[in-house]
């Protein structure tokens, strides 16, 4: 039997009822239509964002990406400040959240008693479902005042004027800055990453762990040499998805980042992100160029997020090879 004949026999078996064949055709068409609709929606979003931001790209050219000037009064717009704020806060939050998420997941899988493991895991998953605006309000009314009083002011008082500490931690001591925004983002992506890491670690066969312990390995050696290599590809995906969420977060960052359009020069300096800039100004954008600049920021955010996911796919492909 040839391949074509075999395929025909599978797709339309002899003696199958007419309703069965019709159902298969409808099912295949529905699946194809769903995939096509998804791609069409994605293409529509990209094209609409690009067309909407085209006046800004034409007006300012490459300077739109390098300028830090954002002045709606004089109709001059530059996206360097929001782009830098987006990248800095996202990567800082990932640096903070990644080791904590690994620690939580390892504890739940390896050390936590069985009776406590499940309730704690449910609590972690519930934290991942808290709306971002709740995190933002907590950051504004609780974290920012505490951080300004107990961290920023002591550092500012004891730092040598003009020294590297003074320059690295310079900023208005109000708690609203790049670092606190990164802390909020880290708290937001931490439960999600910890929950998925836990599920990945639980996919490792128990006999593999037992064999490693039987050879005399310590828990750290089992995690480092057995568990992590076993789920490495999945971990890369989780990290990139967490980074993608941090890049696009809006309300929580808007509350606490300070919303200054300039390029941040220190860790405690106020800044802005692409999402926070759009959220703050889109309702007040009355001129065509202002609206175009905000839409262009949205297009840039899409490109950055797409680039992160593309890097993730490349890394996963290399791991597979």
C-alpha positions as CSV (number, residue, x, y, z in Angstrom):
1,X,0.0,0.0,0.0
2,X,1.4,3.4,-1.0
3,X,1.6,6.4,1.3
4,X,-1.2,8.2,-0.7
5,X,-3.5,5.2,-0.5
6,X,-2.8,4.7,3.2
7,X,-3.6,8.4,3.9
8,X,-6.8,8.2,1.9
9,X,-7.8,5.2,3.9
10,X,-7.2,7.0,7.2
11,X,-9.0,10.2,6.2
12,X,-12.1,8.5,4.7
13,X,-12.4,4.9,5.9
14,X,-14.7,2.6,4.0
15,X,-18.1,2.0,5.4
16,X,-17.9,5.2,7.6
17,X,-21.2,6.9,8.0
18,X,-21.8,10.0,6.0
19,X,-22.3,12.0,9.2
20,X,-19.0,10.8,10.5
21,X,-17.1,12.0,7.3
22,X,-19.0,15.4,7.5
23,X,-18.0,15.8,11.1
24,X,-14.4,15.2,10.3
25,X,-14.5,17.8,7.6
26,X,-16.2,20.3,9.9
27,X,-13.7,19.6,12.7
28,X,-10.7,20.1,10.4
29,X,-12.2,23.3,9.0
30,X,-12.8,24.7,12.5
31,X,-9.3,24.0,13.6
32,X,-7.8,25.6,10.4
33,X,-10.1,28.6,10.8
34,X,-9.0,29.0,14.4
35,X,-5.4,29.0,13.5
36,X,-5.9,31.3,10.6
37,X,-7.9,33.7,12.7
38,X,-5.2,33.9,15.3
39,X,-2.5,34.7,12.7
40,X,-4.8,37.3,11.1
41,X,-5.4,39.0,14.4
42,X,-1.7,39.1,15.1
43,X,-1.0,40.5,11.7
44,X,-3.7,43.0,12.1
45,X,-2.3,44.2,15.4
46,X,1.2,44.6,14.0
47,X,0.0,46.4,10.8
48,X,-2.3,48.8,12.7
49,X,0.3,49.7,15.2
50,X,2.9,50.3,12.5
51,X,0.5,52.5,10.5
52,X,-0.7,54.4,13.5
53,X,2.9,55.1,14.6
54,X,4.2,55.9,11.0
55,X,3.8,59.7,11.3
56,X,6.1,59.7,14.4
57,X,8.6,57.5,12.6
58,X,8.6,59.8,9.5
59,X,8.8,63.0,11.6
60,X,11.6,62.0,13.9
61,X,13.3,59.1,12.1
62,X,15.9,57.2,13.9
63,X,16.1,60.0,16.5
64,X,12.8,58.7,17.9
65,X,14.8,55.7,19.3
66,X,17.8,57.7,20.6
67,X,16.3,61.0,21.9
68,X,15.1,61.3,25.5
69,X,13.1,64.5,24.9
70,X,9.4,64.0,25.4
71,X,7.6,67.3,25.2
72,X,3.9,67.3,24.1
73,X,3.9,71.2,24.1
74,X,6.6,71.5,21.4
75,X,5.5,68.2,19.7
76,X,8.9,66.7,20.1
77,X,9.0,63.0,21.2
78,X,11.8,60.6,21.9
79,X,11.4,57.0,23.1
80,X,14.9,56.3,24.5
81,X,13.8,57.0,28.1
82,X,10.8,54.6,28.1
83,X,12.7,51.9,26.2
84,X,15.6,52.0,28.7
85,X,13.2,52.0,31.6
86,X,11.3,49.0,30.1
87,X,14.5,47.0,29.6
88,X,16.1,47.9,32.9
89,X,13.1,47.1,35.1
90,X,12.4,43.9,33.3
91,X,15.9,42.5,33.6
92,X,16.3,43.7,37.2
93,X,13.1,42.0,38.2
94,X,14.2,38.8,36.5
95,X,17.6,38.9,38.3
96,X,15.7,39.3,41.6
97,X,12.9,36.8,41.0
98,X,14.8,33.9,39.3
99,X,16.9,32.7,42.3
100,X,13.9,33.1,44.6
101,X,11.6,31.2,42.3
102,X,14.2,28.4,42.1
103,X,14.6,28.3,45.8
104,X,10.8,28.1,46.4
105,X,10.3,25.4,43.9
106,X,13.3,23.3,45.1
107,X,12.0,23.6,48.7
108,X,8.5,22.5,47.8
109,X,9.8,19.5,45.8
110,X,12.7,18.3,47.8
111,X,12.5,19.5,51.4
112,X,8.9,20.5,52.3
113,X,6.8,17.8,54.1
114,X,4.1,16.4,51.9
115,X,1.3,17.7,54.1
116,X,2.5,21.2,53.7
117,X,3.8,21.1,50.1
118,X,0.4,21.2,48.4
119,X,-1.1,24.1,50.5
120,X,2.0,26.2,50.0
121,X,1.9,25.4,46.3
122,X,-1.8,26.5,46.1
123,X,-0.9,29.7,48.0
124,X,1.9,30.4,45.5
125,X,-0.5,29.9,42.6
126,X,-3.0,32.3,44.2
127,X,-0.4,34.9,44.4
128,X,0.2,34.6,40.7
129,X,-3.5,35.5,40.1
130,X,-3.6,38.8,42.1
131,X,-4.4,41.7,39.8
132,X,-1.4,43.9,38.9
133,X,-3.2,47.1,40.2
134,X,-3.3,45.6,43.7
135,X,0.5,45.2,43.6
136,X,0.8,48.7,42.3
137,X,-1.3,50.2,45.1
138,X,0.6,48.2,47.7
139,X,3.9,49.4,46.3
140,X,2.7,53.0,46.3
141,X,1.2,53.2,49.8
142,X,3.4,50.6,51.6
143,X,6.7,49.7,49.8
144,X,7.6,53.2,48.5
145,X,7.3,55.0,51.9
146,X,9.1,52.2,53.7
147,X,11.8,52.1,51.1
148,X,12.4,55.9,51.1
149,X,12.6,56.0,54.9
150,X,14.7,52.8,55.6
151,X,16.8,52.5,52.4
152,X,17.1,55.7,50.4
153,X,17.5,58.2,53.2
154,X,20.2,56.2,55.1
155,X,22.2,55.7,51.9
156,X,21.9,59.4,51.0
157,X,23.0,60.5,54.5
158,X,26.0,58.2,54.7
159,X,27.2,58.3,51.0
160,X,30.2,60.5,50.2
161,X,29.2,63.4,48.0
162,X,30.5,62.7,44.5
163,X,31.5,59.1,45.3
164,X,30.4,56.1,43.3
165,X,27.8,55.2,45.9
166,X,26.3,58.6,45.7
167,X,26.2,58.5,41.9
168,X,24.9,54.9,41.7
169,X,22.1,55.5,44.3
170,X,21.3,59.1,43.6
171,X,17.6,60.1,43.4
172,X,14.8,61.8,45.1
173,X,14.1,59.9,48.3
174,X,10.4,59.3,47.7
175,X,10.5,55.6,47.1
176,X,9.3,55.9,43.5
177,X,12.1,54.9,41.3
178,X,13.5,52.3,38.9
179,X,14.6,49.9,41.7
180,X,11.3,49.8,43.5
181,X,9.4,49.2,40.2
182,X,11.7,46.3,39.6
183,X,11.0,44.9,43.0
184,X,7.2,45.1,42.3
185,X,7.7,43.3,39.0
186,X,9.9,40.7,40.7
187,X,7.1,40.0,43.3
188,X,4.6,39.7,40.4
189,X,6.5,37.2,38.3
190,X,7.9,35.3,41.2
191,X,4.8,33.2,42.0
192,X,4.3,32.4,38.3
193,X,7.8,31.2,37.8
194,X,7.9,29.3,41.1
195,X,4.7,27.4,40.3
196,X,5.9,26.4,36.8
197,X,9.4,25.5,38.1
198,X,7.7,23.2,40.6
199,X,5.7,21.5,38.0
200,X,8.8,21.0,35.9
201,X,10.8,19.5,38.8
202,X,7.9,17.1,39.5
203,X,8.2,15.7,36.0
204,X,11.6,14.2,36.8
205,X,11.1,10.5,37.4
206,X,11.4,9.6,41.1
207,X,13.7,6.7,40.3
208,X,16.2,9.1,38.7
209,X,16.4,11.1,42.0
210,X,16.6,7.9,44.0
211,X,19.5,6.7,41.9
212,X,21.4,9.9,42.4
213,X,20.8,9.8,46.2
214,X,21.9,6.1,46.1
215,X,25.2,7.1,44.6
216,X,25.8,9.4,47.6
217,X,24.8,12.8,46.0
218,X,23.7,15.6,48.3
219,X,20.4,17.4,47.6
220,X,22.3,20.3,46.0
221,X,24.2,17.9,43.7
222,X,20.9,16.2,42.7
223,X,19.3,19.5,41.8
224,X,22.4,20.8,40.0
225,X,23.4,17.6,38.1
226,X,20.2,15.7,37.7
227,X,17.0,17.8,38.0
228,X,18.0,21.0,36.3
229,X,19.6,19.3,33.3
230,X,16.5,17.1,32.9
231,X,14.2,20.1,32.6
232,X,16.6,22.7,31.2
233,X,14.6,23.4,28.0
234,X,11.4,24.0,30.0
235,X,13.2,26.3,32.4
236,X,14.5,28.5,29.5
237,X,10.9,28.8,28.4
238,X,9.7,29.8,31.8
239,X,12.4,32.4,32.2
240,X,11.6,34.0,28.9
241,X,7.9,34.0,29.6
242,X,8.5,35.7,32.9
243,X,10.7,38.3,31.2
244,X,7.9,38.8,28.6
245,X,5.4,39.5,31.3
246,X,7.7,41.9,33.0
247,X,8.3,43.8,29.8
248,X,4.6,44.4,29.2
249,X,3.4,45.1,32.8
250,X,1.5,48.4,33.0
251,X,-0.4,49.4,36.1
252,X,1.9,48.2,38.8
253,X,4.9,50.0,37.2
254,X,2.9,53.1,36.5
255,X,2.1,53.6,40.2
256,X,5.7,53.4,41.5
257,X,8.3,54.1,38.8
258,X,8.1,57.9,39.1
259,X,7.0,58.5,35.4
260,X,9.9,60.7,34.3
261,X,10.7,60.5,30.6
262,X,14.4,61.1,30.9
263,X,17.1,58.4,30.7
264,X,17.6,57.0,34.2
265,X,21.1,57.7,35.5
266,X,21.1,55.8,38.7
267,X,19.3,52.9,40.4
268,X,17.1,55.2,42.5
269,X,16.3,57.6,39.7
270,X,12.8,58.0,38.5
271,X,11.9,56.7,35.1
272,X,9.2,55.4,32.9
273,X,8.4,52.3,30.7
274,X,6.7,52.1,27.4
275,X,3.6,50.6,28.9
276,X,3.4,53.2,31.7
277,X,3.9,56.1,29.3
278,X,1.0,54.9,27.1
279,X,-1.2,54.3,30.1
280,X,-0.5,57.8,31.5
281,X,-0.9,59.9,28.3
282,X,-3.1,58.1,25.8
283,X,-6.3,59.6,27.2
284,X,-4.8,63.1,27.1
285,X,-3.2,62.8,23.6
286,X,-5.2,65.5,21.7
287,X,-2.8,66.1,18.8
288,X,-2.2,63.7,16.0
289,X,1.6,63.6,16.5
290,X,1.2,62.8,20.3
291,X,-1.2,59.9,19.5
292,X,1.2,58.7,16.8
293,X,4.1,58.8,19.2
294,X,2.2,56.7,21.7
295,X,1.2,54.2,19.1
296,X,4.8,54.0,17.9
297,X,5.8,53.2,21.5
298,X,3.2,50.3,21.4
299,X,4.8,49.0,18.2
300,X,8.2,49.2,19.8
301,X,7.0,47.2,22.8
302,X,5.6,44.6,20.5
303,X,8.9,44.3,18.7
304,X,10.8,44.0,21.9
305,X,8.5,41.3,23.3
306,X,8.6,39.5,20.0
307,X,12.4,39.6,20.0
308,X,12.5,38.1,23.5
309,X,10.2,35.2,22.5
310,X,12.3,34.7,19.3
311,X,15.5,34.4,21.4
312,X,13.7,31.9,23.6
313,X,12.8,29.8,20.6
314,X,16.4,29.9,19.4
315,X,17.7,28.8,22.8
316,X,15.2,26.0,22.9
317,X,16.1,24.8,19.5
318,X,19.8,24.8,20.4
319,X,19.0,22.8,23.6
320,X,17.1,20.3,21.5
321,X,20.0,19.9,19.1
